[in-house]
Amino acid sequence: MPVALTKAHQKLDAAVDAAYAHRKFTGDSDRIAFLFELYQHITSPLEPIKATRRKRIKT
């Protein structure tokens, strides 16, 4: 991985660690799992409502 990209990843990891200081991450996979769980929790109320079939009105 290019050095600039490695540094960017390290900065991002540090920002996530600072934002969620109440939680100690054991590594990258633990951090990613936490973020995906959080994303799923936040977006779950946004799931689309299933469409119901409308009855046709005869004219």
VMD Tcl script that draws the C-alpha trace (Angstrom):
set ca {
  {0.00 0.00 0.00}
  {1.37 3.46 -0.82}
  {2.72 5.40 2.17}
  {0.21 8.24 1.71}
  {-2.70 5.79 1.78}
  {-1.31 4.05 4.87}
  {-1.06 7.40 6.66}
  {-4.62 8.30 5.62}
  {-5.89 5.00 7.05}
  {-4.02 5.64 10.28}
  {-5.55 9.12 10.58}
  {-9.02 7.72 9.95}
  {-8.50 4.99 12.55}
  {-7.34 7.61 15.07}
  {-10.43 9.74 14.35}
  {-12.76 6.77 14.88}
  {-10.92 5.83 18.08}
  {-11.26 9.40 19.35}
  {-14.95 9.58 18.43}
  {-15.72 6.33 20.22}
  {-13.27 6.63 23.11}
  {-15.65 4.72 25.38}
  {-14.84 1.60 23.37}
  {-11.41 0.00 23.05}
  {-10.88 -1.61 19.66}
  {-8.67 -4.68 19.49}
  {-7.82 -4.12 15.84}
  {-9.08 -3.22 12.40}
  {-11.67 -5.99 12.18}
  {-13.13 -5.08 15.57}
  {-13.34 -1.40 14.54}
  {-14.97 -2.26 11.20}
  {-17.47 -4.64 12.82}
  {-18.47 -1.94 15.31}
  {-18.93 0.66 12.57}
  {-21.03 -1.68 10.42}
  {-23.24 -2.58 13.41}
  {-23.68 1.12 14.14}
  {-24.51 1.83 10.49}
  {-27.06 -0.99 10.45}
  {-28.67 0.27 13.66}
  {-28.89 3.84 12.34}
  {-30.26 2.93 8.92}
  {-32.69 0.18 9.96}
  {-35.59 2.65 10.46}
  {-35.08 3.65 6.82}
  {-36.05 0.26 5.41}
  {-38.68 0.64 2.71}
  {-42.29 -0.15 3.53}
  {-43.57 -3.06 1.49}
  {-46.09 -1.96 -1.11}
  {-49.57 -3.35 -0.85}
  {-51.60 -4.24 -3.86}
  {-54.46 -1.92 -4.64}
  {-57.75 -3.25 -5.83}
  {-58.84 -2.04 -9.21}
  {-62.05 -0.12 -9.30}
  {-64.27 -1.22 -12.15}
  {-65.75 1.60 -14.17}
}
mol new
graphics top color blue
foreach p $ca { graphics top sphere $p radius 0.5 }
foreach p [lrange $ca 0 end-1] q [lrange $ca 1 end] { graphics top cylinder $p $q radius 0.2 }
display resetview
